[in-house]
Amino acid sequence: MTRPFATTARFLASFMLASPAFATDWQTRTDDVLLSPAELSQHLTGNTLIYYDQGRSAFYPDGRYVYTYGGGGTWLGQYVLGNDSTACVTFVTGVSRCDLYVMNDNALVVITEDGLRFPIQSVARN
């Protein structure tokens, strides 16, 4: 039986290791605009971000995160929003990642720690 404290401690430890403080460079562009914590929450919490390949990132108000590939298949996890325009996800597999969310020319864009950019096609309420 897993103790609640142990589960919480493991989650927090994995979140700390995945936090943006450990990222080297977000590779932003000069016209990227970071989001405030309130703006980040407004764009993500309770919404599903739909990518151009039809992949979907769903951010539920209770902290659940579900990524669905455009061709099918899902990754489940828990997310935490940062104060620095980032969202970090710890998946049920134990894998963690953080992404930076910016506005660029009135479009929401996700930037991975590797510098990949993914513009959001549309946003739908969960």
N, C-alpha and C positions, 0 to 999 in steps of 0.2 A: 504494500500500500504506500503510495506517495504522499508525503506530508505536504500540506499547503505551503508551508514556509519554504521547503526545499524546491518545490515547483516554482514559486515566485522568485527565489534566489537564482535558480538556473535561468529563468526568463530575463531577469535584470542583468545578470552577467553576460548573457548573449547579446542583449541590447547594448550594453556598454562597449563590447568589442566591436559591434557593428555601427557605433555612433559616428557621425560625421567628423568628430575630432580625430579619428583615426584615418580618415580619407586624405589622400595626398592633394588632389586638385580637382575641382569640379568641372574645369574646362568650360566656364561660362563664356558667353559672348558679351560684347560691350552693350548690346541692346537688350540683354536679359534683365528682368526686374524681379528681385526676390520678393517673396510674399511674407507679409506679417503673420504671426501666429493665428490671428483671427481670420485673415484671408485664406491661409492654408486650410484651416478647419472648414471654412465655408465652401471651398472648392472640393474637399475630399470627404469629410464626414457625412455619411448618409447618401453618398453618391457612387455611381459606377462610371469610371472613365473608360471610354471606348476609343481604342486605337485604330489606326487606318488599316491594320491587318485583321481587324475585328476581334482582337484580344480585348479582354475586359478586366479592369482592376476595380473590385468592389470594396469600399471602405464602410463598414457598418458602424453605427453609433456606439455599439458595445465593444468596439476594438477588434472585431473579427475582420480578417482580410481574405478575400478570395480572388485569385487570378485565374481566369479562364482563357486558354489559348484560342485563337481564331479558328483552328481546326478541331478543337475539343481538348479535353484534359484540363485538370485544375490543380492548383497549389493552394493549400489552406494555411492560414497563419493568424498572427496577432500583430497589429500595428500600433505605433506610438508616433505622434506628431511632435517634431522638435520646434524650438523657438527660432530656428535658422533656415526656414523654408524647406525642411527635410521631413520625410516620413521614413521610419525604419520598420521593417517587417521581420519577425522571427517566424519561420515556417514550422509546421509540425514535424518536419524532418530534422530540425535543429539548425538548418541553414538560415543565416541572417543576411539582410542587405539593407542599405539605406539609399534613397534616391532624393535628388534635389528637384523641387518644383518651382518653375519660374514662368513669368508671363513674357512673351516675346511677340511683339506686333499684335497685341490683343488675343493671342493664342496661348493656352496652357501647354507647357512643354515639360516632360520628365527628362532629367539628365541622370544617368547612372554614374556610379563611382568610376567606371571605366571611360567615361566621357561620351557614351552613346546618347543620342538625343532622340526622343520619341514624342512628337507632337500629338496632342489629343484631338481626335476628330469630333467627338461630342461627349456630353455629360448627361447622364440620366439619374433620376432619384432612385434609390433602392426601394 
